[in-house]
Structure formats: structure tokens, C-alpha cells
């Protein structure tokens, strides 16, 4: 894993007002994400994962703290600069994809590039290249709506890669897939890191994927704990803790 820091989160908090009450969603988060690394954010529903993703991707300014990408706090950008940064430098793959039904697969992948100012021929050339990279070149003229869930996620990966981003955020990309197709998407993310030297930030509920991470960000009740270094040991420890919690929950239900 490379030593260069890609993303640095320092003393980040996020709170919201609910009537007279202040709710702390993120509590003094401090962690870093290395260049060309595979990072996994894990935590239960309601733990603050979505809020943390929004902060990292420039969608939600934190209440306090800094979010630096390649050494610059992204929230010091002007609104137009931040929008351009997000469009050009961050690729995002969601659990559910939204396609323009009147466009074929190639045109859907090229569409974000059109918005970035690329000419149609150039955008479609880049879209074709990224479709071929993820093994979906033969589906360029088909409607994405007619493809399987796994095939659609591969196309979503192509769309995320098209602008050559600094990092890809994959938000529960296997959530709607069966185990076999889910594993294929994870393998594709791993190949993106290895072959394209792209930093990956994967959000998942699946504990089976945790051993794959160079670093694990465990978030619960807004507190973020980063495991790094001896990944196997920290992952095994986390898995043991999670199993203990599940066993405790089962006993309570009985």
C-alpha cells in the first residue's frame, strides 16, 4: 500500500438541530486514506455512514474540522470549483442505479462526460474504453434497463471510471445482488485499484468483505475507529467482536 495520503479527515464533527436538541451524528473523526488503497467503511444502519460519505464527497460541509484531498481542504473551494472537483475527481457507485431510459448503455456512461464539456465523439470514445475495461464493451448498444443487476453494476463502474477519478466511493454496491454477483463486483473494485491505481472507498454491511481492506473504518454512534497496519489481525478482532454482539442480540430476543 502506498504511503502518500490521498484524503485526510481532521477533527470532523457533524451535528443537527432537532427542535431544541442538538444531535451529534459524527463525533470528532480523525483518519486518513492512502493513495491507491482499498478502504472499507463498516457500521450498522443509522451509525452515520451516509453522513460521513456526504462529507468526504463534498456534498455536506461538516460542522467543524477539515476534509483535505491531496492536501487541500475541499470546503475552501468556491461552489463552482467544488462542483467541478466532484464531477471530475470522484467516481461514485450506488446500490441502486438510475439510467436515462431513452439512452443506450454507451450513451448513459458518456452522459456525465458531456456535462463536463467533452464533445460527444470524445465522451463516447472514453465511455467505450471504460466499458471494455470492465468487460461490458459488447453491451454498449443495449439498454441498461434490460440487463441484470450485476451487469448494471459493472456499467455503473464504467461510468465512475470514465473521468479518471482520484478515488471511487462504492456505496453498498452489492446490496441488491446475490452472493455470486456481489463477489464479482468486489473483484472488479479490487482490479480497479490494482490496474488503474485508483483509491477505493467501499461502504458495506457484509462482514465477509472486511479482510479485503487495506484499512477498515468502523463507525458506530458517530464514532469512527480506523484499523490499519496489521490488517488481518485487526479484521479478525473486529469479526470476533461483531460475532459476540450478534450472539448477545440473539439471547436478548429469546
Secondary structure as GFF3:
##gff-version 3
##sequence-region A 1 254
A	DSSP	beta_strand	5	18	.	.	.	ID=ss1
A	DSSP	beta_strand	21	34	.	.	.	ID=ss2
A	DSSP	beta_strand	38	42	.	.	.	ID=ss3
A	DSSP	alpha_helix	49	56	.	.	.	ID=ss4
A	DSSP	beta_strand	64	69	.	.	.	ID=ss5
A	DSSP	beta_strand	72	73	.	.	.	ID=ss6
A	DSSP	three_ten_helix	74	76	.	.	.	ID=ss7
A	DSSP	alpha_helix	79	89	.	.	.	ID=ss8
A	DSSP	beta_strand	90	93	.	.	.	ID=ss9
A	DSSP	alpha_helix	105	115	.	.	.	ID=ss10
A	DSSP	alpha_helix	120	133	.	.	.	ID=ss11
A	DSSP	three_ten_helix	137	139	.	.	.	ID=ss12
A	DSSP	three_ten_helix	144	146	.	.	.	ID=ss13
A	DSSP	alpha_helix	149	161	.	.	.	ID=ss14
A	DSSP	beta_strand	167	171	.	.	.	ID=ss15
A	DSSP	alpha_helix	179	196	.	.	.	ID=ss16
A	DSSP	beta_strand	199	204	.	.	.	ID=ss17
A	DSSP	three_ten_helix	207	212	.	.	.	ID=ss18
A	DSSP	beta_strand	215	220	.	.	.	ID=ss19
A	DSSP	beta_strand	223	227	.	.	.	ID=ss20
A	DSSP	alpha_helix	231	253	.	.	.	ID=ss21
###
